[in-house]
Amino acid sequence: MVKEPEIKSGTLDVEVHSVQKEAPEKGAKGPKIGGDKIEPLKPGGEELCKSCLDMPEEQRKSMILEIQQLTEKVLMAHGVISKLEDLLKGEWFLKLGKPGFEKKFVAAKSGEEIFVGFYRYSDGTPIPDPNLVLLFQNGFWYPQRIEEQFDEVVCSFFTGAYGDYEYLNVIPENVIEFQAFQRDFAQILEDQGWDGPNVEVIEKIMPRD
């Protein structure tokens, strides 16, 4: 049975791999998104998080996924966050609806995972259609999987026994598929205007320190 993401506490300390693109400005820290080369990115803690969020807007946009850009815009429009630094304060949840639109838009952070997508309901059971799951590390969101009704595309997973978060294994071809999918999905969400005034806020939980 598929459930909407639950807000619960928990942290991970992992070595994350990201997908290479063009080089950022000299001295910039963070992942390089796109392309087909996989390189490790080691977390730098809260200090790196803050430096990522303090980057000039255009530089930061060149380094994050389109779905992250869109979701941050929606979260700000509906008062879940007032500034990007609020994303570091903890977990959050937002569920939106639109008149005449069957699906509900959900964006949430639970533990170290980010959920962004649509849910439809069958006999009260939420079904992702589609939902993107990303790993939150150092202010950046990394592809984990695409959930689409009862199918999923796994992009990355932790190796080792349950609870062993020392290494994140990445499936490069699925990450590339995720990149294209999230780009198109972000454009759809943008065109539908989920950051606009004709949207109903069904539920929201704001992050706390």
PAPA-333026 format. One record per residue (C-alpha): z, y, x; residue in one letter; residue number from 1; chain. Coordinates in pm, 1 decimal, padded with zeros to 6 digits. Example, Ala and Ser with C-alpha at 12.3 -4.5 7.8 and 13.67 -1.06 7.14 Angstrom:
<vexzas>
VEXZA        zz        yy        xx  residuo  num  cadena
VEXZA   00780.0  -00450.0   01230.0        a    1       A
VEXZA   00714.0  -00106.0   01367.0        s    2       A
</vexzas>
This chain:
<vexzas>
VEXZA        zz        yy        xx  residuo  num  cadena
VEXZA   00000.0   00000.0   00000.0        m    1       A
VEXZA  -00099.9   00337.4   00140.4        v    2       A
VEXZA   00160.8   00612.7   00132.9        k    3       A
VEXZA   00145.8   00979.8   00208.7        e    4       A
VEXZA   00304.9   01070.5   00540.7        p    5       A
VEXZA   00682.0   01093.9   00524.1        e    6       A
VEXZA   00871.6   01360.3   00711.7        i    7       A
VEXZA   01106.1   01187.9   00953.3        k    8       A
VEXZA   01252.2   01265.6   01291.8        s    9       A
VEXZA   01137.4   01118.5   01620.4        g   10       A
VEXZA   00974.6   01213.0   01949.4        t   11       A
VEXZA   00739.9   01048.4   02193.4        l   12       A
VEXZA   00687.9   01102.0   02563.2        d   13       A
VEXZA   00345.3   00967.3   02645.6        v   14       A
VEXZA   00059.6   00993.7   02888.4        e   15       A
VEXZA  -00229.8   01112.9   02676.0        v   16       A
VEXZA  -00601.7   01075.8   02742.8        h   17       A
VEXZA  -00842.7   01336.9   02615.2        s   18       A
VEXZA  -01220.1   01357.7   02609.6        v   19       A
VEXZA  -01394.0   01588.2   02858.9        q   20       A
VEXZA  -01617.3   01878.8   02762.8        k   21       A
VEXZA  -01709.1   02194.7   02948.8        e   22       A
VEXZA  -01450.1   02327.7   03188.8        a   23       A
VEXZA  -01210.0   02588.3   03047.3        p   24       A
VEXZA  -01142.7   02917.4   03216.7        e   25       A
VEXZA  -00999.0   02897.5   03564.7        k   26       A
VEXZA  -00628.1   02828.3   03558.9        g   27       A
VEXZA  -00620.5   02708.2   03198.8        a   28       A
VEXZA  -00407.4   02409.8   03109.3        k   29       A
VEXZA  -00477.9   02161.0   02835.9        g   30       A
VEXZA  -00729.0   01900.7   02720.6        p   31       A
VEXZA  -01105.0   01926.8   02742.0        k   32       A
VEXZA  -01252.2   01817.3   02410.4        i   33       A
VEXZA  -01589.2   01648.1   02360.6        g   34       A
VEXZA  -01831.7   01451.7   02575.9        g   35       A
VEXZA  -01775.0   01095.5   02693.5        d   36       A
VEXZA  -01549.4   01104.0   03000.8        k   37       A
VEXZA  -01187.0   01003.8   02959.3        i   38       A
VEXZA  -00921.7   01160.5   03180.3        e   39       A
VEXZA  -00542.1   01148.9   03163.6        p   40       A
VEXZA  -00341.6   01450.4   03053.7        l   41       A
VEXZA   00026.4   01443.1   03133.8        k   42       A
VEXZA   00268.6   01626.5   02904.2        p   43       A
VEXZA   00435.3   01932.1   03050.3        g   44       A
VEXZA   00702.7   01980.9   02788.1        g   45       A
VEXZA   00790.5   02288.6   02586.8        e   46       A
VEXZA   00686.9   02527.4   02865.3        e   47       A
VEXZA   00327.5   02401.4   02849.1        l   48       A
VEXZA   00336.4   02412.6   02469.2        c   49       A
VEXZA   00425.1   02780.1   02473.7        k   50       A
VEXZA   00164.2   02859.8   02736.4        s   51       A
VEXZA  -00101.8   02686.6   02524.2        c   52       A
VEXZA  -00008.1   02892.1   02219.4        l   53       A
VEXZA  -00000.8   03212.9   02423.9        d   54       A
VEXZA  -00359.7   03169.7   02543.7        m   55       A
VEXZA  -00620.8   03423.7   02432.7        p   56       A
VEXZA  -00755.3   03313.7   02094.0        e   57       A
VEXZA  -01112.1   03245.5   02206.3        e   58       A
VEXZA  -00997.7   03042.6   02508.0        q   59       A
VEXZA  -00763.8   02833.6   02294.6        r   60       A
VEXZA  -01031.2   02774.4   02028.7        k   61       A
VEXZA  -01262.8   02636.9   02297.4        s   62       A
VEXZA  -00998.6   02375.8   02384.0        m   63       A
VEXZA  -00883.4   02248.4   02044.5        i   64       A
VEXZA  -01049.5   02044.6   01772.8        l   65       A
VEXZA  -01210.2   02220.6   01477.2        e   66       A
VEXZA  -00976.1   02036.0   01238.8        i   67       A
VEXZA  -00677.0   02181.4   01424.0        q   68       A
VEXZA  -00820.7   02531.2   01397.1        q   69       A
VEXZA  -00883.4   02490.8   01023.6        l   70       A
VEXZA  -00543.9   02334.0   00950.5        t   71       A
VEXZA  -00355.5   02605.1   01136.6        e   72       A
VEXZA  -00544.7   02862.2   00928.3        k   73       A
VEXZA  -00449.3   02686.3   00602.9        v   74       A
VEXZA  -00084.3   02647.5   00707.1        l   75       A
VEXZA  -00064.2   03017.9   00785.6        m   76       A
VEXZA  -00238.7   03121.3   00463.1        a   77       A
VEXZA   00014.2   02933.1   00250.2        h   78       A
VEXZA   00324.6   03036.9   00440.9        g   79       A
VEXZA   00414.4   02708.6   00607.5        v   80       A
VEXZA   00398.2   02890.2   00940.2        i   81       A
VEXZA   00390.4   03262.8   01015.5        s   82       A
VEXZA   00283.6   03226.9   01380.0        k   83       A
VEXZA   00150.8   02944.2   01596.3        l   84       A
VEXZA   00485.1   02904.0   01774.8        e   85       A
VEXZA   00628.3   02773.8   01444.8        d   86       A
VEXZA   00432.6   02452.7   01501.4        l   87       A
VEXZA   00680.1   02367.5   01778.1        l   88       A
VEXZA   00984.4   02395.8   01551.0        k   89       A
VEXZA   00963.1   02051.2   01396.5        g   90       A
VEXZA   00803.5   01872.2   01105.8        e   91       A
VEXZA   00622.1   02022.3   00810.1        w   92       A
VEXZA   00437.6   01919.2   00493.6        f   93       A
VEXZA   00183.1   02086.6   00266.8        l   94       A
VEXZA   00013.6   01948.2  -00045.1        k   95       A
VEXZA  -00252.0   02155.9  -00222.6        l   96       A
VEXZA  -00460.6   02118.0  -00536.3        g   97       A
VEXZA  -00757.1   02300.2  -00687.5        k   98       A
VEXZA  -00862.8   02334.9  -01054.0        p   99       A
VEXZA  -01119.2   02070.7  -01142.5        g  100       A
VEXZA  -01081.2   01895.5  -00806.0        f  101       A
VEXZA  -00943.3   01542.3  -00832.7        e  102       A
VEXZA  -00826.7   01497.9  -00474.4        k  103       A
VEXZA  -00522.0   01665.6  -00323.5        k  104       A
VEXZA  -00532.0   01821.5   00021.6        f  105       A
VEXZA  -00241.4   01713.8   00244.1        v  106       A
VEXZA  -00147.0   01841.4   00588.7        a  107       A
VEXZA   00173.5   01714.9   00749.5        a  108       A
VEXZA   00351.0   01655.7   01076.5        k  109       A
VEXZA   00576.1   01350.0   01088.6        s  110       A
VEXZA   00729.0   01261.3   01423.4        g  111       A
VEXZA   00447.4   01309.8   01673.6        e  112       A
VEXZA   00168.8   01245.9   01424.1        e  113       A
VEXZA  -00040.6   01501.0   01234.9        i  114       A
VEXZA  -00201.7   01405.1   00902.6        f  115       A
VEXZA  -00486.0   01612.7   00756.3        v  116       A
VEXZA  -00700.7   01499.5   00468.0        g  117       A
VEXZA  -00760.9   01426.4   00103.5        f  118       A
VEXZA  -00569.2   01184.6  -00115.9        y  119       A
VEXZA  -00677.6   01048.6  -00452.0        r  120       A
VEXZA  -00436.2   00860.2  -00677.4        y  121       A
VEXZA  -00466.8   00523.0  -00849.2        s  122       A
VEXZA  -00175.5   00432.6  -01077.7        d  123       A
VEXZA   00039.8   00671.7  -00878.0        g  124       A
VEXZA  -00059.1   00521.4  -00542.3        t  125       A
VEXZA  -00202.7   00774.6  -00292.5        p  126       A
VEXZA  -00526.1   00661.4  -00127.3        i  127       A
VEXZA  -00663.1   00851.8   00175.5        p  128       A
VEXZA  -01018.0   00967.8   00108.8        d  129       A
VEXZA  -01050.1   01061.3   00393.8        p  130       A
VEXZA  -00745.6   01134.4   00609.6        n  131       A
VEXZA  -00738.5   01215.7   00981.2        l  132       A
VEXZA  -00438.7   01113.6   01192.4        v  133       A
VEXZA  -00381.5   01291.0   01523.3        l  134       A
VEXZA  -00121.0   01278.5   01798.7        l  135       A
VEXZA   00066.3   01605.5   01859.6        f  136       A
VEXZA   00138.7   01669.8   02228.0        q  137       A
VEXZA   00189.0   02001.7   02407.4        n  138       A
VEXZA   00041.0   02206.8   02124.7        g  139       A
VEXZA  -00280.5   02001.4   02115.6        f  140       A
VEXZA  -00390.4   01743.1   01857.4        w  141       A
VEXZA  -00551.7   01420.1   01983.0        y  142       A
VEXZA  -00762.5   01172.5   01778.7        p  143       A
VEXZA  -00577.2   00860.8   01662.6        q  144       A
VEXZA  -00759.6   00726.4   01358.8        r  145       A
VEXZA  -00971.0   00800.5   01053.4        i  146       A
VEXZA  -00834.0   00656.5   00727.2        e  147       A
VEXZA  -01093.1   00632.8   00450.5        e  148       A
VEXZA  -00976.4   00453.4   00136.8        q  149       A
VEXZA  -00905.3   00100.4   00261.0        f  150       A
VEXZA  -01090.7   00122.8   00593.8        d  151       A
VEXZA  -00992.1   00287.4   00918.8        e  152       A
VEXZA  -01141.3   00371.2   01257.2        v  153       A
VEXZA  -00882.7   00343.6   01536.4        v  154       A
VEXZA  -00939.2   00588.6   01823.2        c  155       A
VEXZA  -00619.8   00544.9   02024.5        s  156       A
VEXZA  -00312.1   00326.8   02019.4        f  157       A
VEXZA   00000.4   00266.6   02223.7        f  158       A
VEXZA   00002.4  -00038.7   02446.6        t  159       A
VEXZA   00312.4  -00249.0   02497.2        g  160       A
VEXZA   00575.5  -00363.6   02253.0        a  161       A
VEXZA   00680.2  -00154.2   01954.8        y  162       A
VEXZA   00869.5   00147.2   02080.7        g  163       A
VEXZA   00699.9   00139.3   02423.2        d  164       A
VEXZA   00527.0   00477.7   02431.2        y  165       A
VEXZA   00450.4   00501.7   02800.7        e  166       A
VEXZA   00073.2   00476.8   02773.4        y  167       A
VEXZA  -00184.7   00569.8   02510.8        l  168       A
VEXZA  -00494.9   00350.6   02513.7        n  169       A
VEXZA  -00813.8   00527.3   02404.0        v  170       A
VEXZA  -01134.6   00378.1   02258.9        i  171       A
VEXZA  -01399.0   00623.8   02388.8        p  172       A
VEXZA  -01678.3   00542.0   02141.1        e  173       A
VEXZA  -01440.1   00581.7   01846.5        n  174       A
VEXZA  -01310.4   00911.7   01984.6        v  175       A
VEXZA  -01669.2   01038.6   01993.3        i  176       A
VEXZA  -01712.0   00928.1   01630.0        e  177       A
VEXZA  -01386.2   01104.8   01542.8        f  178       A
VEXZA  -01508.2   01425.1   01709.8        q  179       A
VEXZA  -01820.7   01440.3   01494.8        a  180       A
VEXZA  -01636.6   01337.5   01177.6        f  181       A
VEXZA  -01359.0   01594.0   01216.2        q  182       A
VEXZA  -01609.3   01870.3   01287.9        r  183       A
VEXZA  -01799.6   01800.8   00965.3        d  184       A
VEXZA  -01477.1   01755.9   00767.8        f  185       A
VEXZA  -01335.6   02085.7   00895.3        a  186       A
VEXZA  -01652.8   02262.1   00781.9        q  187       A
VEXZA  -01622.6   02104.9   00435.7        i  188       A
VEXZA  -01261.4   02221.9   00406.5        l  189       A
VEXZA  -01363.2   02568.9   00523.5        e  190       A
VEXZA  -01644.0   02587.5   00265.7        d  191       A
VEXZA  -01408.1   02471.2  -00011.1        q  192       A
VEXZA  -01169.2   02755.2   00069.3        g  193       A
VEXZA  -00836.2   02573.5   00098.8        w  194       A
VEXZA  -00688.4   02884.0   00258.8        d  195       A
VEXZA  -00787.2   03097.2  -00041.1        g  196       A
VEXZA  -00597.8   03233.3  -00343.8        p  197       A
VEXZA  -00739.4   02989.9  -00602.3        n  198       A
VEXZA  -00538.9   02701.8  -00453.2        v  199       A
VEXZA  -00221.2   02557.0  -00605.0        e  200       A
VEXZA   00064.8   02486.5  -00364.7        v  201       A
VEXZA   00208.5   02162.9  -00506.6        i  202       A
VEXZA   00465.7   02102.8  -00235.1        e  203       A
VEXZA   00551.5   02245.8   00104.4        k  204       A
VEXZA   00818.5   02192.8   00368.0        i  205       A
VEXZA   00842.0   02452.1   00640.7        m  206       A
VEXZA   00928.5   02360.8   01002.2        p  207       A
VEXZA   01279.8   02428.7   01128.0        r  208       A
VEXZA   01424.5   02482.8   01473.2        d  209       A
</vexzas>
